[in-house]
């Protein structure tokens, strides 16, 4: 299995759809890295990741707004296509299995960052094991 982890900002508000009776939240995340070229000039390189989060936990969708910083994990896929002018292109797709909000910008309630949304994985508040029982 290949796992991709991305930290970035949403480029537009998320869209929730139903496909074959299953819910999917679609959103795009931009990650920008700064680097210096051969002449020492500071440059930016932005990579866009198109995300599909198949989940019944739609509670995160209202928080996935343009500009919101997120951390997402998932399985990557490269899609190739031909542009209208005949050139070949490619896009990075991610089938998301975990998303976490990383800041409080654009949050409807102004609350602090929420825990991650991962199906089947309990949040820290749901764990009932003793905290002081360290494995080492």
C-alpha positions in Angstrom: 0.0 0.0 0.0 1.2 3.5 -0.8 0.1 6.2 1.7 0.3 9.9 1.0 0.2 12.6 3.6 -0.6 16.2 2.7 -0.7 19.4 4.7 -2.2 22.4 2.8 -5.0 24.8 2.2 -8.3 24.1 0.5 -8.6 25.9 -2.9 -12.4 26.0 -2.8 -15.3 24.9 -0.6 -15.9 21.2 -0.5 -18.7 19.6 -2.4 -20.7 16.7 -1.0 -22.2 14.2 -3.5 -23.9 10.8 -3.5 -22.5 8.2 -5.8 -24.3 4.8 -6.0 -25.8 5.4 -2.6 -22.5 6.3 -0.9 -21.5 9.8 0.3 -18.3 11.4 -1.0 -16.8 14.8 0.0 -14.7 16.3 -2.8 -12.2 19.0 -2.2 -8.8 20.2 -3.5 -5.7 20.9 -1.3 -2.8 23.1 -2.4 0.6 22.5 -0.9 3.2 25.2 -1.7 7.0 24.8 -1.2 9.5 27.5 -1.4 12.9 26.9 -3.0 15.8 28.7 -4.6 16.6 28.2 -8.2 20.1 27.8 -9.7 20.6 31.6 -9.6 19.5 31.8 -5.9 16.1 33.4 -6.7 13.4 32.5 -4.2 10.5 30.6 -6.0 7.3 28.9 -5.0 6.0 25.6 -6.4 2.4 24.7 -5.7 1.1 21.1 -6.1 -2.7 20.6 -6.1 -4.2 17.4 -4.8 -7.8 16.5 -5.7 -9.3 14.7 -2.7 -12.3 12.3 -2.5 -13.3 11.4 1.0 -15.8 8.5 1.0 -17.6 8.6 4.3 -20.9 8.6 6.2 -19.4 11.1 8.6 -20.5 14.2 6.8 -20.1 16.5 9.9 -16.7 17.7 8.6 -18.0 19.0 5.3 -19.2 22.4 6.6 -15.7 23.0 7.9 -14.0 22.3 4.6 -14.1 25.8 3.2 -11.7 27.7 0.9 -8.5 28.6 2.7 -8.9 26.1 5.6 -5.6 24.4 6.4 -6.0 20.6 6.6 -4.0 17.4 7.1 -5.2 14.5 4.9 -4.0 11.0 4.5 -4.9 8.6 1.8 -4.1 6.4 -1.2 -2.7 8.4 -4.2 -3.5 7.9 -7.9 -2.2 9.8 -10.9 -4.8 10.6 -13.6 -3.6 11.5 -17.1 -5.5 13.4 -19.7 -5.2 15.3 -22.9 -5.9 19.1 -22.9 -8.0 20.9 -25.5 -4.9 22.0 -27.3 -3.6 18.4 -27.6 -1.0 18.5 -24.8 -0.8 15.7 -22.2 -1.5 16.5 -18.6 -1.6 14.8 -15.2 -3.3 15.4 -11.9 -2.7 13.9 -8.4 -5.8 12.3 -6.9 -6.2 11.1 -3.3 -8.7 8.7 -1.9 -8.8 10.1 1.6 -9.2 7.9 4.7 -8.4 10.6 7.3 -8.8 14.3 7.4 -7.9 16.7 10.2 -8.6 20.4 10.5 -5.4 22.4 11.4 -6.4 25.9 12.3 -9.4 27.9 13.2 -9.5 30.1 10.1 -12.9 29.9 8.3 -14.4 27.7 11.1 -18.2 28.4 11.4 -18.1 28.2 15.2 -14.7 29.8 15.7 -13.7 26.8 17.9 -10.3 25.3 18.3 -9.1 22.6 15.9 -11.2 19.4 16.0 -9.9 15.9 16.1 -9.3 13.9 13.0 -12.2 12.3 11.1 -11.3 8.7 10.5 -13.9 5.9 10.2 -13.4 3.2 12.8 -10.6 5.0 14.7 -11.6 6.4 18.1 -10.9 10.0 19.0 -8.7 10.7 22.1 -11.9 11.4 24.1 -13.3 8.0 23.3 -10.2 6.0 24.5 -10.8 4.4 27.9 -7.4 2.9 28.6 -5.4 4.2 31.5 -3.1 7.0 30.6 -0.4 6.1 33.1 0.1 2.6 31.7 3.1 3.2 29.5 4.5 0.3 27.4 8.1 1.0 28.2 
